Amino acid sequence: MKIIILGAGQVGGTLAEHLANEQNDITVVDMDADRLRALQERLDIGTVTGAASHPITLYQAGAEDADMLIAVTNSDEINMMACQIAHTLYNTPTKISRVRSPDYLAHQEKLFTPDHIPVDVIIGPEQLVTKSIVELIANPGALQVLDFAEGRAQLVAVRAYHGGPIVGEELQAIRQHMPRVDTRVAAIFRRDRAIIPEGNTVVEADDEVFFIAARKDIRAVMSELRKVDKPYHRVMIAGGGNIGATLALRIEADYQVKVIEQSYERCRVLSESLRHAIVLHGSASEPALLTGENIESTDVFCALTNNDESNIMMSMLAKRMGAKKVITLITNPAYADLVGDEIDIAISPQQITIGSLLTHVRRGDISMVHSLRRGAAEAIELTARGDAYSSKVVGRRIDEIPLPEGVTIGAVVRGEEVLIAHRDVVIETEDHVILFLVDRSRISAVEKLFAVGFGFF
């Protein structure tokens, strides 16, 4: 596939790395020649230095015969204009644009149509990050919560703690503890090393365990792996920007929410749009303010400013002063690797955005992609097509499917039913199959496995 990526920032660069390794013809466009040179030194890609929305730049990048244009520059307006020009001048088949402004997104159904602004797929990072944080607050103790099949199944990461019912026992003991709840452990990461779980795999304390289950069973399964945290009630948000404001709006009816914002003008805007949340003017790095607002009784502290260093320092301060859980927005991947135990969950907007982009870029009938562990692993949802004659998976039991090394099937969603992937489950056409890849380089082999042969009409 010939793909043009506009913007060589962290999202564009990471996306280029993913796609170049999957045998695509990639060209990256950016104004910064040094940034492009650094990308080209480590990736087999083409580059063009120039303004992303200029017709001549798109022509030089190969827009005349490109299959897809992905606009992820830092400017919403440049992204949208580039899609318009690619559509009007070069008839580019698929156009994907990152749009951050809530004002544009509030009218996206009317704005983004072939007759107006011809963008086929809108990626809104703030909305994606907000959704991720909402799920984490709704599932106390989870490190990551990912939806599949429109939320009917969820993949959840938790850290196994001393005292958990099956810590020190084999995984097959889960079924004995919970005979009425079905689940499957898709992968275990132990000291950053991936383990493909078997029934006799023993769970150790501090293991990062990824399990999949029907949404209604998630809390019961978590209780087997760790002491279940009590439901959260009090949430403090540091930063009233797009993400902080959107999060407050989403959760203020269900939780006691306080928003701390340094800009007085922004505080006024927030106080007018929020109905239940309390808006505080000040800095969350001031111990006196945190003490005055009872940080010691706060269930979740969310550091969501646009400054990584501030987010990290505020989170460490809040944790030391008594906040039970801290969730920290970190855009620099180098920082995410350095944070210690005082930060419970580091949220990476880039990785969340990459997963959403890959959903629309990957070959085959893929309806969901989630990037995990800062891009090292992936969870994907594929729809099985064809029949027993044209497909390598349809009509076969799971234990008969030749899965690539490092790939496991976690669950199968059939209509409204969630079938946990035991060996005797037979894949049917139109099933949504949820797979976990501890090595994302195996994605090409997975796509080929699910491809429909010539026998299918």
N, C-alpha and C positions, 0 to 999 in steps of 0.2 A: 504494500500500500504506500502511495506517495503522500506524505503528510508535511504541511508547512506549519511550524510553530512560531508564533509571533511573541517575542519576549523571552529573554535568556536569563530571567531571574531564577529564584529558587524553584518555583513551580515549573517554569518552562524548561530549565536545565534538568531537573529530576525527571520530568516527563520524557524529554529527549533520551535520557539514559535508559529508561524503561523500554521505550519503543525501538531504539536503535539496536538493542540486544535481542529484539524479536524479529529481525530481518525485514524491517521497514526502510523505505527510502525517506530519510528525514532531512529537512532543511530548517534551520533556525534563523530568525531575523531579529536583529536588535541594533540599537544605535551605538552600543558600546563594543567597539572592535576588540578590546582586550578581553572582555568577558567571552566573546565568541571564540577567540583564539584559544582560551583556556578550555572551553568545551571541546573544540575540534582536536586538541592535543590528546584527549582521552576517549573520544567517541568517533565512530565512523559516520560522520554526518557532514552535510553541506551547510555553509553559513552565508548570509548576506548582511552586510552592514548598511543600514538605512532606516528611514521612517516607515514604520509598519503599515501605516494607512495610505502610503503613496502608491499609485498604480505602477510606477516604474519599478519600485522595490518588490512588489508582489510578482510582477512579470519576471524579474531577475531570479526570484525564488522558485519559479516554475509553476505559477498559479494556473497557466493555460491548461495543464494536464494533471493538476493535483487532485487527489481523491478527497482530501480533507484539509480544512484550515482550522487551526486552534489558536485563538487570540487570547493570550494571557499576559499582556503588558500590564503596567500599573495604572493605566488610564482606561476607564470604562468607555469613554468617547472614542478613543483610538481603536479599541477592540470592536466596537459596533460599526465604526466607519470602515474598518478593514473588511468586515464581513459583507457590508453593503457593496464595496468595490469588487470584492471577489465574486459576488453574485452577479452584479451588473455587467462587469467587463469580461470575466473569465468563466462564468457559469460553474463555479466550484460546487460539487454535489453536496458536501456536508460542511457546515460552518458551525463551530463551537466557540462561544465567547464567555469569558469571565466577566461578570457584572457585580460590582460591590455595592453600589448606591441603593439604599432602600427605596428611594424615590422612583428609580427605574423599575425595580423589582415589584413594586406595588402595582404597576400597570403592565406587567410583562405579557399578559394574555392578549392585550390589545396592541402593544408596541411591536412585539417580536413575531411578525408574520411575514410570509413571502411578499405581501403587497406593501409592507411598511419597512420594518428593519428586518432583513432576511437572515435571522439567526435560528439555526435548527435546534441547538441545545444551549441553554443558559446554565452556567455554573455560578452559583452564589456562595462564595466561601464562608461569609458570615453566617448564612442560614445553615450551612452544613456543620460548622463548628458549634453553633448554638444547639442544634439537634443532638449532637454528640454529648454535650454537657448536660442537657436535659435528661438524657438516658442514664448518665452516670449518677445524677442526683436521685433519679427514681429507683436506682438499683444500688443501694448502699453496699460498699465493699467491692464493687466491680472496678476493674482497671480499664475495661473497654467493653462496650455493648454495641453489637452490630445487628442490624435488621436484615432479614431475608424474606422473600416471598411476601412482600408488603407487610412485614412485621409478624407474620404467623410463626416464624422460627427466628431464634436469636442465637448468635454466637457470643459468648461472654468469656472474658479473661478475668481470672481471680488469682490472688497469691495465696497458696496453701499455708495455713498457719499451724503452729503447734497447738494441739488440742482438737483439731478437726476430726470428725468421726472416722474418716478413712485415711488420714495422714499416717503413713507407716504401714498401710495395708495395700493389697492389690486392687487395681481398678475394678475388677469384676465384683468386688464387695459392694460397690454402689448399688447394684441390682438387688443384693440381699438386704441392704438397708432400706431401699425404697422400691419395693416390688410393684407399686402402682405408678411410678414415675419413670419414664424412659428417657435416657440421655446417652450421649456418647462424648468421650473426651477426644477431641480432634488432634491435639498436640500438646506437648509439655515442653517448656523451655526451662532448663536447669543450668544456672550459671551461664546464660546466653548460648547454651548448646541445645539444639532441637532434638527432641526424642519423639519418635513415632510410637504412640502408645499401643500396647497389646493388653490382653486381659490380665496377664500376670505382672504388668508394670506396677511398681510400687511408688506411690506418691510420697514425696519428701517435703518437709517443711521448707518454705520459701520457693517452691516450684511455682512457675507461672503457668497456670492450667487453662487451656482454651477448651470449653465444652459447648455443645450445641443441644438445644432442647426447644420444645414448644414454649412460646412466651409465658404461658400460664404456669409452667413448671420451673422457671428459672430460679426463683427464690428458694424452692425446695432443694434444688441441686447445689446451690451455693452453700447451703447450710451443711452439706456433707463435707465440703472442702475447707471451710473456715467458720469461725464463730460469726454468726450473722449480725451485722451492724443494725442497730435500731433505725427505723425510718427517720429520715432527716426532716427537720422542721424550720430551722433558722439558717438562712443563706445570706452571706455578705459578699457583695460584688465590688471589686476595686476596678474602677474604669467605667465611665459611662459613654463610651464610644458606640459604634454600631453593634458590636458583639455584646457588650455589657447591657446596652439598652434593650436589644432584642431578647436576650436571656431574661431580663427582669420582666418584660412584658409577657413572656411565655409562662413564667412560673409564679408571678405575684399572687395569683388567685389561690394557689395551693400551698405556698410557703410564706413564712415571715421573711421579707426581703429588704435588705438595706443596700443602697448603692452609694459608693464614695467616689466623688468626682472633683478634680482640682479646679476646673473652669467654672466660674460662677454663672456665666451665660449658659453653658451646657447644663448646669444644674437646674436653671429655670426651665429650659426646654424639657428636661426629663420630668420635672415635677408636674408639668402640664400634661404629659402623655401617660404617666404612670398613675394608676388609680389607688393602689394599695401599698406599693413599695415606698419606703422612706428614702429620700434623697438627701445626702449629707455633703456639704461643701468642705473639702479638705483633702489631705493625702493619707493613704492607707499605710504609709511608711512612718507615720507619727504614732509612737506608742501611746501617747496620752489620748489620742482620738480612739484608737482601738480599745483601750481600757474603758473609756467612757461609754463605748457602744457594746460593752460586754462581750469582747472577743472570746473570752473563756467559755461562754455558753453557745458559741456559734458552731453549728454542725458542719457547714461547708463554707470555706473561704475561696472565692474565685478571683484570681488575679488576671485581669483581661485588658490591660492597657496595651498600647502599641510599642512598648519598650520592654524588651526581654529582661534587661538587667533589673529594671524596677519591679517587674513581675516576680522575678526570682527572689529578690531581697524582701519584698512585701510578704511573699508566701512563707519564707523562712521565719520572719518576724511573727506573723500570725500563728504559725505552728508552735513556736516557742512560747507564745503568750496564751496558748490553750485551745486554738481552733482544732476541732477533731479531724477534719479532712481539708487538704488544700489542693485545688486544681489550678494549674498554672499554664497560661498560654505562652509557648516558646516557639519562635519562628526560626531561630538559628539552630540547625541540627547539632552543631558542636556543643551547644549548651545543654541540649536534651540528654546527651551522653554523660555530662558531668554532674548533673543534679543528684543529690544524695537522698537519703531516706526522709529528710524533712519535707520534701515535696512528694506528695502521694501520687499525683497523676500529672504528667506533662502532656499538654495537648499541642499537636503539631498541625496548624492549618494546612501546610503544604501536603502532608500525607493524606489528610482527609480529602483535600481537593483532588489530588492525584488519583485516588480510588474512584472518585466520581467521574473524572475524565476517562480513565481506562475502561469504565463500563461502556462508553460510547465508541471507543477506539478499537477494542479488541475484536478479532475475527470470531466468527461463530455466533451462536445464539446466546450471548451472555447478557444477563439482565442486571447483574450487580457485581461490583468488584470492591473489595475493601483491602487497603494496604495496611499491613500489620508490622509491628516492631520496626518502625522507621524504614519501611520498604523492604525488609529482608524476606518477609513472608506475605502471602496473600490468601484471602478467602474469596471464592467466586461462586456465583450462582449461574448454572447453565441449564438450558431447556433441552431435554432429550427429544430428538426428532427421528422420523423414519420408522422402520420396523426391524424384525429380527434378521431380515435379509440384507438390508442396506445400512444397518447401524452396528457398531461394535459394542454398544451398551444396551440398547432396547431389547427386551426379551431375555436378558441375562441376569442371573443372580449377581449380587455385588461381589461375592468371592470368585466369580468367573471373569470379572472385568480386569483386563491387563493394565492396571494403573501404573503410571510412571513412578519411579522411586521418589519417596518423599511426598507423595500425594495420598490423601485419605478422603473418602466420602463421609461426610458427617451426618447428613440427613437428606431425605427425599420429601418434597412437598407435593402432594397430589390433591389438587383442588383445595379444600379447607383442611385436609388431613396432613399432619406432620408425622412422617415415618422415620424413626431413628435408624441409621444405616447399619443394621445387623446383616450378617453374611447371607441370610436366606431371603432378603428383600429383593424382589425382581423389578428392574427398571421398566417402566411403561412409557410409551410415547406421550409427550407433553408434560412429563414429570419435571419438576424443578429440582435439580441435583445440586447440593451445596458441597463444595470441595474445599479442602484446606491444603495449601502448598507451603511447606516449610522452605522451599527453594523456588523463588518465582521464575527461575530460568526454565522450569518445567512447563510453563504455560503453553508453549508451542505444541508440546507433545499432548497436552490435555485437549487443546483445540482440535488436533488431528484425530484424537480418540473419539470425540463427539461429533466429528464431521459426518454428514450423510453421504453414502456412496451412490454410484450411478443407478443402483437398483431401485431407488426411491422415486416415486412419481406422485 
